[in-house]
Amino acid sequence: MKYTGKVVGLDMGTGSAFSLLPAQNATGNWIKVVQRLPVRIELDEKQLAEHPLRIGLSTLVEVNTTDRDGEMLASQVRSSPVYESNAREIALDPVNKLIDEIIQANAG
């Protein structure tokens, strides 16, 4: 399946290109470490409805950069985040209570 989409954001990069000093190996030679720059891509909703993505899939991605007419940077600052997580808002007391009950029931 070939999906189409639009680049909607870049996250912080990792690797030697983003570090203060490049990495070196045991012999003192400077080596190139894999450089990663996470890219957020908004996929076509119609394609996703017809062919949903599944957990664990791999993909080969090609980003076409020939059309460079768009803005390099956003013209306005976002007032709200593009995405966020509620992981820190989940109440853990019921979870911890259940864990304790399971441990007590299996303690023998």
BELZI-V360476 format. One record per residue. N is the residue number from 1. RES is the residue in one letter. OMEGA is omega in whole degrees, -180 to 180 (NA if undefined). BURIAL is + if it has 16 or more other C-alpha atoms within 10 Angstrom, else -. Layout:
n->N res->RES omega->OMEGA burial->BURIAL
n->N res->RES omega->OMEGA burial->BURIAL
//
This chain:
n->1 res->M omega->177 burial->-
n->2 res->K omega->179 burial->-
n->3 res->Y omega->172 burial->-
n->4 res->T omega->-178 burial->-
n->5 res->G omega->-177 burial->-
n->6 res->K omega->176 burial->-
n->7 res->V omega->-178 burial->-
n->8 res->V omega->178 burial->-
n->9 res->G omega->176 burial->-
n->10 res->L omega->176 burial->-
n->11 res->D omega->-179 burial->-
n->12 res->M omega->-179 burial->-
n->13 res->G omega->176 burial->-
n->14 res->T omega->178 burial->-
n->15 res->G omega->-173 burial->-
n->16 res->S omega->-180 burial->+
n->17 res->A omega->-176 burial->-
n->18 res->F omega->-179 burial->-
n->19 res->S omega->-179 burial->-
n->20 res->L omega->177 burial->-
n->21 res->L omega->177 burial->-
n->22 res->P omega->180 burial->-
n->23 res->A omega->174 burial->-
n->24 res->Q omega->179 burial->-
n->25 res->N omega->-174 burial->-
n->26 res->A omega->-179 burial->-
n->27 res->T omega->178 burial->-
n->28 res->G omega->178 burial->-
n->29 res->N omega->177 burial->-
n->30 res->W omega->-178 burial->-
n->31 res->I omega->178 burial->-
n->32 res->K omega->178 burial->-
n->33 res->V omega->179 burial->-
n->34 res->V omega->-179 burial->-
n->35 res->Q omega->-177 burial->-
n->36 res->R omega->176 burial->-
n->37 res->L omega->-178 burial->-
n->38 res->P omega->-179 burial->-
n->39 res->V omega->178 burial->-
n->40 res->R omega->-177 burial->-
n->41 res->I omega->176 burial->-
n->42 res->E omega->-178 burial->-
n->43 res->L omega->179 burial->-
n->44 res->D omega->-176 burial->-
n->45 res->E omega->-180 burial->-
n->46 res->K omega->178 burial->-
n->47 res->Q omega->180 burial->-
n->48 res->L omega->179 burial->-
n->49 res->A omega->-179 burial->-
n->50 res->E omega->-178 burial->-
n->51 res->H omega->-177 burial->-
n->52 res->P omega->174 burial->-
n->53 res->L omega->179 burial->-
n->54 res->R omega->179 burial->-
n->55 res->I omega->175 burial->-
n->56 res->G omega->179 burial->-
n->57 res->L omega->172 burial->-
n->58 res->S omega->-179 burial->-
n->59 res->T omega->172 burial->-
n->60 res->L omega->-173 burial->-
n->61 res->V omega->175 burial->-
n->62 res->E omega->178 burial->-
n->63 res->V omega->-180 burial->-
n->64 res->N omega->-178 burial->-
n->65 res->T omega->-177 burial->-
n->66 res->T omega->178 burial->-
n->67 res->D omega->-177 burial->-
n->68 res->R omega->-178 burial->-
n->69 res->D omega->-178 burial->-
n->70 res->G omega->180 burial->-
n->71 res->E omega->177 burial->-
n->72 res->M omega->180 burial->-
n->73 res->L omega->178 burial->-
n->74 res->A omega->-179 burial->-
n->75 res->S omega->179 burial->-
n->76 res->Q omega->176 burial->-
n->77 res->V omega->179 burial->-
n->78 res->R omega->178 burial->-
n->79 res->S omega->177 burial->-
n->80 res->S omega->-178 burial->-
n->81 res->P omega->178 burial->-
n->82 res->V omega->177 burial->-
n->83 res->Y omega->-179 burial->-
n->84 res->E omega->-179 burial->-
n->85 res->S omega->175 burial->-
n->86 res->N omega->-176 burial->-
n->87 res->A omega->-179 burial->-
n->88 res->R omega->-178 burial->-
n->89 res->E omega->-178 burial->-
n->90 res->I omega->179 burial->-
n->91 res->A omega->-176 burial->-
n->92 res->L omega->-179 burial->-
n->93 res->D omega->178 burial->-
n->94 res->P omega->180 burial->-
n->95 res->V omega->179 burial->-
n->96 res->N omega->178 burial->-
n->97 res->K omega->179 burial->-
n->98 res->L omega->178 burial->-
n->99 res->I omega->179 burial->-
n->100 res->D omega->179 burial->-
n->101 res->E omega->179 burial->-
n->102 res->I omega->179 burial->-
n->103 res->I omega->180 burial->-
n->104 res->Q omega->-179 burial->-
n->105 res->A omega->-177 burial->-
n->106 res->N omega->-177 burial->-
n->107 res->A omega->177 burial->-
n->108 res->G omega->NA burial->-
//
